[in-house]
């Protein structure tokens, strides 16, 4: 039997269990032993992190060749035009090469949004908007670099889904343990 932990990672938490600088890590929230993160989520990103004690499952989730899709809710600066979103859907040229085509759509502010500490910076003169972006690869900081490449920097990034798992029913900082 494999153990899977679904964790709604808060902003500012490192995706590791130890830190020599005293920053918040997974150990501040997860007491289960022998589990490891299947993939990473940057300190300044929030949302679903999947952890498991099954090495094969961890590889299947995290390895880009396995193409397990991930969906992100992304608050961006400004309101992207349809052409910019279409460019993301076709694949964008980043410094480390072309991205695979992404599924991109506009969305309302997420229904289960929690307050972030610190809050996102708002500027009265520049509107913001939300996008739902689904990718099946995981280049370093890929979603942030994609939105920057179309001229709309990411203000807030929440991973909503990995494969068939979501953060539905998980408050920020909360986890759910599954046994499969």
Biotite code that builds the C-alpha atoms (Angstrom):
import biotite.structure as struc

atoms = struc.array([
    struc.Atom([0.000, 0.000, 0.000], chain_id="A", res_id=1, res_name="UNK", atom_name="CA", element="C"),
    struc.Atom([1.241, 3.435, -0.936], chain_id="A", res_id=2, res_name="UNK", atom_name="CA", element="C"),
    struc.Atom([0.661, 6.593, 1.038], chain_id="A", res_id=3, res_name="UNK", atom_name="CA", element="C"),
    struc.Atom([-0.244, 9.813, -0.765], chain_id="A", res_id=4, res_name="UNK", atom_name="CA", element="C"),
    struc.Atom([-0.517, 13.177, 0.950], chain_id="A", res_id=5, res_name="UNK", atom_name="CA", element="C"),
    struc.Atom([-2.353, 16.056, -0.698], chain_id="A", res_id=6, res_name="UNK", atom_name="CA", element="C"),
    struc.Atom([-1.123, 19.309, 0.835], chain_id="A", res_id=7, res_name="UNK", atom_name="CA", element="C"),
    struc.Atom([-2.409, 22.822, 0.151], chain_id="A", res_id=8, res_name="UNK", atom_name="CA", element="C"),
    struc.Atom([0.950, 24.593, 0.492], chain_id="A", res_id=9, res_name="UNK", atom_name="CA", element="C"),
    struc.Atom([0.847, 28.161, 1.811], chain_id="A", res_id=10, res_name="UNK", atom_name="CA", element="C"),
    struc.Atom([2.821, 31.039, 0.313], chain_id="A", res_id=11, res_name="UNK", atom_name="CA", element="C"),
    struc.Atom([6.365, 31.258, 1.712], chain_id="A", res_id=12, res_name="UNK", atom_name="CA", element="C"),
    struc.Atom([6.772, 27.563, 2.575], chain_id="A", res_id=13, res_name="UNK", atom_name="CA", element="C"),
    struc.Atom([9.746, 25.725, 1.076], chain_id="A", res_id=14, res_name="UNK", atom_name="CA", element="C"),
    struc.Atom([9.069, 22.407, -0.697], chain_id="A", res_id=15, res_name="UNK", atom_name="CA", element="C"),
    struc.Atom([11.592, 20.562, 1.483], chain_id="A", res_id=16, res_name="UNK", atom_name="CA", element="C"),
    struc.Atom([11.683, 19.255, 5.050], chain_id="A", res_id=17, res_name="UNK", atom_name="CA", element="C"),
    struc.Atom([14.775, 21.082, 6.337], chain_id="A", res_id=18, res_name="UNK", atom_name="CA", element="C"),
    struc.Atom([16.238, 24.559, 5.992], chain_id="A", res_id=19, res_name="UNK", atom_name="CA", element="C"),
    struc.Atom([19.440, 25.882, 7.548], chain_id="A", res_id=20, res_name="UNK", atom_name="CA", element="C"),
    struc.Atom([18.072, 29.447, 7.483], chain_id="A", res_id=21, res_name="UNK", atom_name="CA", element="C"),
    struc.Atom([15.044, 28.750, 9.685], chain_id="A", res_id=22, res_name="UNK", atom_name="CA", element="C"),
    struc.Atom([12.411, 29.364, 6.998], chain_id="A", res_id=23, res_name="UNK", atom_name="CA", element="C"),
    struc.Atom([9.082, 27.503, 7.005], chain_id="A", res_id=24, res_name="UNK", atom_name="CA", element="C"),
    struc.Atom([9.291, 24.053, 5.429], chain_id="A", res_id=25, res_name="UNK", atom_name="CA", element="C"),
    struc.Atom([7.044, 21.054, 4.897], chain_id="A", res_id=26, res_name="UNK", atom_name="CA", element="C"),
    struc.Atom([8.130, 19.797, 8.353], chain_id="A", res_id=27, res_name="UNK", atom_name="CA", element="C"),
    struc.Atom([6.100, 22.627, 9.902], chain_id="A", res_id=28, res_name="UNK", atom_name="CA", element="C"),
    struc.Atom([2.925, 21.016, 8.506], chain_id="A", res_id=29, res_name="UNK", atom_name="CA", element="C"),
    struc.Atom([3.590, 17.355, 7.675], chain_id="A", res_id=30, res_name="UNK", atom_name="CA", element="C"),
    struc.Atom([4.463, 14.910, 10.462], chain_id="A", res_id=31, res_name="UNK", atom_name="CA", element="C"),
    struc.Atom([4.267, 11.737, 8.327], chain_id="A", res_id=32, res_name="UNK", atom_name="CA", element="C"),
    struc.Atom([7.665, 10.062, 7.935], chain_id="A", res_id=33, res_name="UNK", atom_name="CA", element="C"),
    struc.Atom([9.118, 8.624, 4.735], chain_id="A", res_id=34, res_name="UNK", atom_name="CA", element="C"),
    struc.Atom([7.163, 10.751, 2.265], chain_id="A", res_id=35, res_name="UNK", atom_name="CA", element="C"),
    struc.Atom([8.693, 12.933, -0.403], chain_id="A", res_id=36, res_name="UNK", atom_name="CA", element="C"),
    struc.Atom([7.341, 15.673, -2.645], chain_id="A", res_id=37, res_name="UNK", atom_name="CA", element="C"),
    struc.Atom([6.471, 14.554, -6.160], chain_id="A", res_id=38, res_name="UNK", atom_name="CA", element="C"),
    struc.Atom([7.679, 17.670, -7.919], chain_id="A", res_id=39, res_name="UNK", atom_name="CA", element="C"),
    struc.Atom([8.280, 21.141, -6.569], chain_id="A", res_id=40, res_name="UNK", atom_name="CA", element="C"),
    struc.Atom([6.259, 24.248, -5.916], chain_id="A", res_id=41, res_name="UNK", atom_name="CA", element="C"),
    struc.Atom([8.227, 27.461, -5.482], chain_id="A", res_id=42, res_name="UNK", atom_name="CA", element="C"),
    struc.Atom([8.289, 29.256, -2.140], chain_id="A", res_id=43, res_name="UNK", atom_name="CA", element="C"),
    struc.Atom([6.239, 32.085, -3.639], chain_id="A", res_id=44, res_name="UNK", atom_name="CA", element="C"),
    struc.Atom([3.634, 29.740, -5.143], chain_id="A", res_id=45, res_name="UNK", atom_name="CA", element="C"),
    struc.Atom([0.684, 28.179, -3.355], chain_id="A", res_id=46, res_name="UNK", atom_name="CA", element="C"),
    struc.Atom([-1.615, 25.221, -3.716], chain_id="A", res_id=47, res_name="UNK", atom_name="CA", element="C"),
    struc.Atom([-1.493, 21.501, -4.305], chain_id="A", res_id=48, res_name="UNK", atom_name="CA", element="C"),
    struc.Atom([1.648, 19.582, -3.509], chain_id="A", res_id=49, res_name="UNK", atom_name="CA", element="C"),
    struc.Atom([1.508, 15.793, -3.746], chain_id="A", res_id=50, res_name="UNK", atom_name="CA", element="C"),
    struc.Atom([3.788, 13.774, -1.477], chain_id="A", res_id=51, res_name="UNK", atom_name="CA", element="C"),
    struc.Atom([4.185, 9.998, -1.437], chain_id="A", res_id=52, res_name="UNK", atom_name="CA", element="C"),
    struc.Atom([6.257, 7.147, -0.021], chain_id="A", res_id=53, res_name="UNK", atom_name="CA", element="C"),
    struc.Atom([6.106, 5.340, -3.397], chain_id="A", res_id=54, res_name="UNK", atom_name="CA", element="C"),
    struc.Atom([9.176, 6.107, -5.542], chain_id="A", res_id=55, res_name="UNK", atom_name="CA", element="C"),
    struc.Atom([7.566, 4.868, -8.772], chain_id="A", res_id=56, res_name="UNK", atom_name="CA", element="C"),
    struc.Atom([4.489, 7.010, -8.203], chain_id="A", res_id=57, res_name="UNK", atom_name="CA", element="C"),
    struc.Atom([6.671, 9.999, -7.302], chain_id="A", res_id=58, res_name="UNK", atom_name="CA", element="C"),
    struc.Atom([8.542, 9.574, -10.597], chain_id="A", res_id=59, res_name="UNK", atom_name="CA", element="C"),
    struc.Atom([5.290, 9.215, -12.576], chain_id="A", res_id=60, res_name="UNK", atom_name="CA", element="C"),
    struc.Atom([3.938, 12.465, -11.090], chain_id="A", res_id=61, res_name="UNK", atom_name="CA", element="C"),
    struc.Atom([7.100, 14.548, -11.285], chain_id="A", res_id=62, res_name="UNK", atom_name="CA", element="C"),
    struc.Atom([8.831, 13.405, -14.466], chain_id="A", res_id=63, res_name="UNK", atom_name="CA", element="C"),
    struc.Atom([8.067, 15.619, -17.494], chain_id="A", res_id=64, res_name="UNK", atom_name="CA", element="C"),
    struc.Atom([8.116, 12.658, -19.918], chain_id="A", res_id=65, res_name="UNK", atom_name="CA", element="C"),
    struc.Atom([5.131, 11.121, -18.088], chain_id="A", res_id=66, res_name="UNK", atom_name="CA", element="C"),
    struc.Atom([2.996, 14.147, -19.048], chain_id="A", res_id=67, res_name="UNK", atom_name="CA", element="C"),
    struc.Atom([0.844, 14.250, -15.897], chain_id="A", res_id=68, res_name="UNK", atom_name="CA", element="C"),
    struc.Atom([-1.010, 17.516, -16.360], chain_id="A", res_id=69, res_name="UNK", atom_name="CA", element="C"),
    struc.Atom([-1.158, 20.261, -13.754], chain_id="A", res_id=70, res_name="UNK", atom_name="CA", element="C"),
    struc.Atom([-3.651, 23.124, -13.597], chain_id="A", res_id=71, res_name="UNK", atom_name="CA", element="C"),
    struc.Atom([-2.794, 26.522, -12.148], chain_id="A", res_id=72, res_name="UNK", atom_name="CA", element="C"),
    struc.Atom([-4.934, 29.493, -11.211], chain_id="A", res_id=73, res_name="UNK", atom_name="CA", element="C"),
    struc.Atom([-2.848, 32.516, -12.096], chain_id="A", res_id=74, res_name="UNK", atom_name="CA", element="C"),
    struc.Atom([-3.513, 36.130, -11.193], chain_id="A", res_id=75, res_name="UNK", atom_name="CA", element="C"),
    struc.Atom([-1.714, 38.321, -13.718], chain_id="A", res_id=76, res_name="UNK", atom_name="CA", element="C"),
    struc.Atom([-1.072, 42.000, -14.059], chain_id="A", res_id=77, res_name="UNK", atom_name="CA", element="C"),
    struc.Atom([-3.319, 43.504, -16.719], chain_id="A", res_id=78, res_name="UNK", atom_name="CA", element="C"),
    struc.Atom([-5.816, 41.793, -18.992], chain_id="A", res_id=79, res_name="UNK", atom_name="CA", element="C"),
    struc.Atom([-4.184, 39.675, -21.705], chain_id="A", res_id=80, res_name="UNK", atom_name="CA", element="C"),
    struc.Atom([-5.571, 39.968, -25.204], chain_id="A", res_id=81, res_name="UNK", atom_name="CA", element="C"),
    struc.Atom([-6.833, 36.839, -26.942], chain_id="A", res_id=82, res_name="UNK", atom_name="CA", element="C"),
    struc.Atom([-3.774, 36.781, -29.243], chain_id="A", res_id=83, res_name="UNK", atom_name="CA", element="C"),
    struc.Atom([-1.452, 36.547, -26.212], chain_id="A", res_id=84, res_name="UNK", atom_name="CA", element="C"),
    struc.Atom([-3.478, 33.631, -24.816], chain_id="A", res_id=85, res_name="UNK", atom_name="CA", element="C"),
    struc.Atom([-3.442, 31.946, -28.233], chain_id="A", res_id=86, res_name="UNK", atom_name="CA", element="C"),
    struc.Atom([0.354, 32.225, -28.261], chain_id="A", res_id=87, res_name="UNK", atom_name="CA", element="C"),
    struc.Atom([0.444, 30.331, -24.957], chain_id="A", res_id=88, res_name="UNK", atom_name="CA", element="C"),
    struc.Atom([-1.899, 27.710, -26.437], chain_id="A", res_id=89, res_name="UNK", atom_name="CA", element="C"),
    struc.Atom([0.518, 27.211, -29.354], chain_id="A", res_id=90, res_name="UNK", atom_name="CA", element="C"),
    struc.Atom([3.667, 27.102, -27.214], chain_id="A", res_id=91, res_name="UNK", atom_name="CA", element="C"),
    struc.Atom([6.027, 29.930, -26.319], chain_id="A", res_id=92, res_name="UNK", atom_name="CA", element="C"),
    struc.Atom([9.735, 30.354, -26.945], chain_id="A", res_id=93, res_name="UNK", atom_name="CA", element="C"),
    struc.Atom([11.458, 30.766, -23.564], chain_id="A", res_id=94, res_name="UNK", atom_name="CA", element="C"),
    struc.Atom([15.215, 31.020, -22.920], chain_id="A", res_id=95, res_name="UNK", atom_name="CA", element="C"),
    struc.Atom([15.403, 27.242, -22.404], chain_id="A", res_id=96, res_name="UNK", atom_name="CA", element="C"),
    struc.Atom([13.365, 26.383, -25.504], chain_id="A", res_id=97, res_name="UNK", atom_name="CA", element="C"),
    struc.Atom([9.768, 26.050, -26.644], chain_id="A", res_id=98, res_name="UNK", atom_name="CA", element="C"),
    struc.Atom([7.053, 25.167, -24.183], chain_id="A", res_id=99, res_name="UNK", atom_name="CA", element="C"),
    struc.Atom([4.524, 22.546, -25.111], chain_id="A", res_id=100, res_name="UNK", atom_name="CA", element="C"),
    struc.Atom([1.089, 23.939, -25.940], chain_id="A", res_id=101, res_name="UNK", atom_name="CA", element="C"),
    struc.Atom([-0.846, 24.938, -22.816], chain_id="A", res_id=102, res_name="UNK", atom_name="CA", element="C"),
    struc.Atom([-4.563, 24.985, -22.190], chain_id="A", res_id=103, res_name="UNK", atom_name="CA", element="C"),
    struc.Atom([-5.373, 28.579, -21.250], chain_id="A", res_id=104, res_name="UNK", atom_name="CA", element="C"),
    struc.Atom([-8.663, 30.259, -20.425], chain_id="A", res_id=105, res_name="UNK", atom_name="CA", element="C"),
    struc.Atom([-9.828, 33.335, -18.593], chain_id="A", res_id=106, res_name="UNK", atom_name="CA", element="C"),
    struc.Atom([-11.559, 32.729, -15.274], chain_id="A", res_id=107, res_name="UNK", atom_name="CA", element="C"),
    struc.Atom([-13.257, 34.626, -12.490], chain_id="A", res_id=108, res_name="UNK", atom_name="CA", element="C"),
    struc.Atom([-11.420, 34.960, -9.190], chain_id="A", res_id=109, res_name="UNK", atom_name="CA", element="C"),
    struc.Atom([-11.259, 31.396, -7.790], chain_id="A", res_id=110, res_name="UNK", atom_name="CA", element="C"),
    struc.Atom([-14.218, 30.385, -5.641], chain_id="A", res_id=111, res_name="UNK", atom_name="CA", element="C"),
    struc.Atom([-12.079, 28.977, -2.829], chain_id="A", res_id=112, res_name="UNK", atom_name="CA", element="C"),
    struc.Atom([-9.509, 31.750, -2.607], chain_id="A", res_id=113, res_name="UNK", atom_name="CA", element="C"),
    struc.Atom([-7.901, 32.339, 0.807], chain_id="A", res_id=114, res_name="UNK", atom_name="CA", element="C"),
    struc.Atom([-6.148, 35.459, 2.055], chain_id="A", res_id=115, res_name="UNK", atom_name="CA", element="C"),
    struc.Atom([-2.456, 35.464, 1.340], chain_id="A", res_id=116, res_name="UNK", atom_name="CA", element="C"),
    struc.Atom([0.164, 36.688, 3.792], chain_id="A", res_id=117, res_name="UNK", atom_name="CA", element="C"),
    struc.Atom([1.649, 38.965, 2.606], chain_id="A", res_id=118, res_name="UNK", atom_name="CA", element="C"),
    struc.Atom([-1.155, 40.141, 0.329], chain_id="A", res_id=119, res_name="UNK", atom_name="CA", element="C"),
    struc.Atom([-0.631, 40.550, -3.418], chain_id="A", res_id=120, res_name="UNK", atom_name="CA", element="C"),
    struc.Atom([0.441, 44.067, -4.358], chain_id="A", res_id=121, res_name="UNK", atom_name="CA", element="C"),
    struc.Atom([-2.331, 45.986, -6.081], chain_id="A", res_id=122, res_name="UNK", atom_name="CA", element="C"),
    struc.Atom([-1.929, 49.060, -8.239], chain_id="A", res_id=123, res_name="UNK", atom_name="CA", element="C"),
    struc.Atom([-4.945, 51.267, -8.803], chain_id="A", res_id=124, res_name="UNK", atom_name="CA", element="C"),
    struc.Atom([-3.830, 52.208, -12.313], chain_id="A", res_id=125, res_name="UNK", atom_name="CA", element="C"),
    struc.Atom([-3.279, 48.624, -13.531], chain_id="A", res_id=126, res_name="UNK", atom_name="CA", element="C"),
    struc.Atom([-6.068, 46.043, -13.455], chain_id="A", res_id=127, res_name="UNK", atom_name="CA", element="C"),
    struc.Atom([-5.431, 42.378, -12.830], chain_id="A", res_id=128, res_name="UNK", atom_name="CA", element="C"),
    struc.Atom([-7.139, 39.251, -14.108], chain_id="A", res_id=129, res_name="UNK", atom_name="CA", element="C"),
    struc.Atom([-7.187, 35.496, -13.539], chain_id="A", res_id=130, res_name="UNK", atom_name="CA", element="C"),
    struc.Atom([-6.212, 32.725, -15.946], chain_id="A", res_id=131, res_name="UNK", atom_name="CA", element="C"),
    struc.Atom([-6.538, 28.962, -15.692], chain_id="A", res_id=132, res_name="UNK", atom_name="CA", element="C"),
    struc.Atom([-3.441, 27.388, -17.231], chain_id="A", res_id=133, res_name="UNK", atom_name="CA", element="C"),
    struc.Atom([-2.900, 23.643, -17.688], chain_id="A", res_id=134, res_name="UNK", atom_name="CA", element="C"),
    struc.Atom([0.526, 22.330, -18.655], chain_id="A", res_id=135, res_name="UNK", atom_name="CA", element="C"),
    struc.Atom([1.980, 18.837, -18.984], chain_id="A", res_id=136, res_name="UNK", atom_name="CA", element="C"),
    struc.Atom([5.616, 19.716, -18.447], chain_id="A", res_id=137, res_name="UNK", atom_name="CA", element="C"),
    struc.Atom([7.410, 21.420, -15.612], chain_id="A", res_id=138, res_name="UNK", atom_name="CA", element="C"),
    struc.Atom([10.249, 23.687, -16.622], chain_id="A", res_id=139, res_name="UNK", atom_name="CA", element="C"),
    struc.Atom([11.623, 25.802, -13.778], chain_id="A", res_id=140, res_name="UNK", atom_name="CA", element="C"),
    struc.Atom([9.116, 28.569, -12.930], chain_id="A", res_id=141, res_name="UNK", atom_name="CA", element="C"),
    struc.Atom([7.450, 27.847, -16.264], chain_id="A", res_id=142, res_name="UNK", atom_name="CA", element="C"),
    struc.Atom([4.026, 29.396, -15.689], chain_id="A", res_id=143, res_name="UNK", atom_name="CA", element="C"),
    struc.Atom([5.560, 32.613, -14.351], chain_id="A", res_id=144, res_name="UNK", atom_name="CA", element="C"),
    struc.Atom([7.928, 32.815, -17.305], chain_id="A", res_id=145, res_name="UNK", atom_name="CA", element="C"),
    struc.Atom([5.079, 32.154, -19.754], chain_id="A", res_id=146, res_name="UNK", atom_name="CA", element="C"),
    struc.Atom([2.902, 34.970, -18.396], chain_id="A", res_id=147, res_name="UNK", atom_name="CA", element="C"),
    struc.Atom([5.921, 37.314, -18.372], chain_id="A", res_id=148, res_name="UNK", atom_name="CA", element="C"),
    struc.Atom([6.666, 36.363, -21.996], chain_id="A", res_id=149, res_name="UNK", atom_name="CA", element="C"),
    struc.Atom([3.200, 37.595, -23.057], chain_id="A", res_id=150, res_name="UNK", atom_name="CA", element="C"),
    struc.Atom([3.679, 40.827, -21.096], chain_id="A", res_id=151, res_name="UNK", atom_name="CA", element="C"),
    struc.Atom([1.507, 39.988, -18.074], chain_id="A", res_id=152, res_name="UNK", atom_name="CA", element="C"),
    struc.Atom([3.622, 39.168, -15.011], chain_id="A", res_id=153, res_name="UNK", atom_name="CA", element="C"),
    struc.Atom([2.238, 36.719, -12.472], chain_id="A", res_id=154, res_name="UNK", atom_name="CA", element="C"),
    struc.Atom([1.029, 38.302, -9.238], chain_id="A", res_id=155, res_name="UNK", atom_name="CA", element="C"),
    struc.Atom([-0.225, 35.110, -7.602], chain_id="A", res_id=156, res_name="UNK", atom_name="CA", element="C"),
    struc.Atom([0.108, 31.467, -8.605], chain_id="A", res_id=157, res_name="UNK", atom_name="CA", element="C"),
    struc.Atom([-1.980, 28.654, -7.131], chain_id="A", res_id=158, res_name="UNK", atom_name="CA", element="C"),
    struc.Atom([-1.626, 25.048, -8.293], chain_id="A", res_id=159, res_name="UNK", atom_name="CA", element="C"),
    struc.Atom([-5.176, 23.724, -8.294], chain_id="A", res_id=160, res_name="UNK", atom_name="CA", element="C"),
    struc.Atom([-4.726, 20.240, -9.767], chain_id="A", res_id=161, res_name="UNK", atom_name="CA", element="C"),
    struc.Atom([-2.110, 17.518, -10.326], chain_id="A", res_id=162, res_name="UNK", atom_name="CA", element="C"),
    struc.Atom([-3.438, 14.611, -12.399], chain_id="A", res_id=163, res_name="UNK", atom_name="CA", element="C"),
    struc.Atom([-6.841, 13.815, -10.887], chain_id="A", res_id=164, res_name="UNK", atom_name="CA", element="C"),
    struc.Atom([-6.073, 15.308, -7.445], chain_id="A", res_id=165, res_name="UNK", atom_name="CA", element="C"),
    struc.Atom([-7.224, 18.844, -6.544], chain_id="A", res_id=166, res_name="UNK", atom_name="CA", element="C"),
    struc.Atom([-7.227, 21.194, -3.562], chain_id="A", res_id=167, res_name="UNK", atom_name="CA", element="C"),
    struc.Atom([-11.033, 21.011, -3.344], chain_id="A", res_id=168, res_name="UNK", atom_name="CA", element="C"),
    struc.Atom([-11.965, 20.648, 0.324], chain_id="A", res_id=169, res_name="UNK", atom_name="CA", element="C"),
    struc.Atom([-8.451, 21.496, 1.570], chain_id="A", res_id=170, res_name="UNK", atom_name="CA", element="C"),
    struc.Atom([-7.964, 24.776, 3.386], chain_id="A", res_id=171, res_name="UNK", atom_name="CA", element="C"),
    struc.Atom([-4.616, 26.508, 2.906], chain_id="A", res_id=172, res_name="UNK", atom_name="CA", element="C"),
    struc.Atom([-2.038, 24.735, 5.116], chain_id="A", res_id=173, res_name="UNK", atom_name="CA", element="C"),
    struc.Atom([-4.235, 21.633, 5.409], chain_id="A", res_id=174, res_name="UNK", atom_name="CA", element="C"),
    struc.Atom([-3.455, 18.106, 4.213], chain_id="A", res_id=175, res_name="UNK", atom_name="CA", element="C"),
    struc.Atom([-5.305, 14.906, 3.430], chain_id="A", res_id=176, res_name="UNK", atom_name="CA", element="C"),
    struc.Atom([-3.701, 11.448, 3.679], chain_id="A", res_id=177, res_name="UNK", atom_name="CA", element="C"),
    struc.Atom([-4.789, 8.794, 1.144], chain_id="A", res_id=178, res_name="UNK", atom_name="CA", element="C"),
    struc.Atom([-3.814, 5.140, 1.088], chain_id="A", res_id=179, res_name="UNK", atom_name="CA", element="C"),
    struc.Atom([-3.857, 3.389, -2.283], chain_id="A", res_id=180, res_name="UNK", atom_name="CA", element="C"),
])
